[in-house]
């Protein structure tokens, strides 16, 4: 049994350099993966911050657009009221001009 144990031990000792190289390679890969994860996390945080800033800007623009729309609607409402007043005044002028015409016509016929 000692020969078998010695044989197994010799085989394991022969495989140790390869196992060490594999372990070193695995550590290097893990460190590289960790670095890549860190970089991706930083990029994700930057993109998230950018999207949040864009959202804030869009909300501000939406609020400003609402205010401007309200002002424009108010301006059109005032213009409608002004045109109604002008139309009413034109009607009054038409009545007055008709009365003047009637007065002039009556004098000319006499």
Buried (B, 14 or more C-beta within 10 A) or exposed (E): EEEEEEEEEEEEEEEEEEEEEEEEEEEEEEEEEEEEEEEEEEEEEEEEEEEEEEEEEEEEEEEEEEEEEEEEEEEEEEEEEEEEEEEEEEEEEEEEEEEEEEEEEEEEEE
